[in-house]
Amino acid sequence: MTMRKLTKELSPEQHEELIRVLKTRFEKSRNRHKGLEWDKVHAKLIANTEILYSVNEMERTGGEPDVVSHDKKTGEFIFYDCSAESPKGRRNVCYDREGQEARKSFKPQDNAIDMAAAMGIEILTEEQYRELQKLGNFDTKTSSWVKTPSDIRKLGGALFADRRYDNVFVYHNSAPSYYGVRGFRGSLRV
């Protein structure tokens, strides 16, 4: 069996298709990034192949990444997963490797922290998750792990959030737990 080398570069066709999808989403969802121009976002995207790889991973796993803000100090554009529900390709995962390894049976194939790192993205914090929810109604049928403070994690817990009854709720669970409707959302600075 030959091991396939992981490449963090997109083919010209993948590159072109991703840019097309991102531009269409950017134009359709202007409420998420008022006052920002696509040409400036596009220039940042094509300047770094690893960043483009990470955005593609967000897209490939169902995150529907879109620009949600611009950091004027650094000049970076900030992408979040903007899919209506927690990305399908990132569900059924424990919070982190420690939680995954703690499972005695029915271990999931992956965990949110390691998946995010492999994709080159960060899991949304509770604050970022609440910012996202100001842009629309997300996770009305699913939930998403959010970055958990170390004091909670040390005690075996992990946090997740969702939107129900027109409100955002943040809950706790044990880090080894996983569900078919719980995944994670990420952010990426470009």
Secondary structure, 3 states (H helix, E strand, C coil): CCCCCCCCCCCHHHHHHHHHHHHHHHHHCHHHCCCCCHHHHHHHHHCCHHHHHHHHHHHHCCCCEEEEEECCCCCCEEEEECCCCCCHHHCCCECCHHHHHHCCCCCCCCEHHHHHHHHCCEECCHHHHHHHHCCCCCCCCCEEEECCCHHHHHCCEEEEEEEECCEEEEEEEECCCCCCCEEECEEEEC
